[in-house]
Amino acid sequence: MAAIHVTDDEFDAFIAGAEVPVVVDFWAEWCGPCKQMSPHLEAVAEEMSGAVKIAKINVDENPMAGSRYGVRGLPTLMIFKDGKVAATHLGAMSKQAIADWVKQSA
């Protein structure tokens, strides 16, 4: 399953309604490392489909979720389990690093 783009309006329901851990990518169009990491997230979303969901939220278009969770730099990845933050990572990662982080944290 590909990464899912969510908005501020959808964010809480998406996180709360997930039966598996959700990795949220807080990103922006102008962020070079965010763009570099995007294909890696898509690959992890496909490879780990069923075990984890990947959500992307553009913080410029949807500032509320990032603000509520204290996002100060981009890209920021957070893993939500049972609607709560289980892990946070600031900065770009390789595909393998993302997969390893998700397996350790989720």
N, C-alpha and C positions, 0 to 999 in steps of 0.2 A: 504494500500500500504506500502510495506517495505521501510526502509531507502535506499537511493540511494547513491552509492559510486561515487564521482566525482573526476576528476583530475584538475590540474591547467588549462589545455587546455579547459576543458568543463565548468569551474566554472562560468565565466562571462555570457555565453549564458544560462546556467541553471538558474542562479539568475534572469537575465533580462527577460527570457521567461516564468517565473512562473506566473500563474494567481492567485495564493494564496501565502500567506507569506511562506517563506522558513526558516526553522531552520537548521543552518549549525553547525555540530559538528566537530571542529578542534581537531584531536586526533593523537596518535602515538601508535605503537605496544607495546612499552616498558612501557607505562603509565598504571599503575594499576587502578587508578580511572576511566580512559577512558574505560577499559575493564569491570569494574563493572557497569558502566552507560549504556553500549551498549544495553543490553536487555531492559532496561527501555525506551530508545529511540525507539527501534523497536516496543514496545508495544504502545507508544504514536503515532507512525507513523500509526499503524493499527487503533487505536481508533479514531484518528482525520483525517483519510483519507478523502480527498476532501476539508478539511478546511485548511490544512497546509501540506507542504512537508518537509520531513526530509532528509538532505543530510549530508554525512560524507566525510571528506577529511583528508587523512593521511598526516600530515605536514612533515614527513621525506621523503616521496616519492614525495610530491607536496609542496615545500616550498614557492612558489610565493604568493599564496592567503593569507596564514597566515601572511606572511611578510607584504603584502600590507595593511592588516587590523589590524596590530599591535598586533598580538597574541603573548603573552609573557609567558603564562602558559597554562597547559593542565589539564583537558579538558576545552576548551573555546567553549561556545555556542553563536551564533549570530542569531538574527532574521532579515531577509531581507524582506522589503516591498517595492514594486515598484523599486527594484534594489538597495535600500539603507539600511544601517544598522539602524534598529529600536530599538534594544535592545541587550545587551551583558551580559553574565553571565560567570564568571570564577569559575571552580570547579565542582565536581560531585554533582548530585542531585538525589533524589528518583523519581520514576515514577510520583507520585502525584505532587511533586514540579515542575517537568518539565511541566506537563500538566497545572498546575496553572499559571506558568510563561508565557507559550505560550498564554494562554487565556487572561491574563492581557496585554501582550505586542503586540500580533498580532491583 
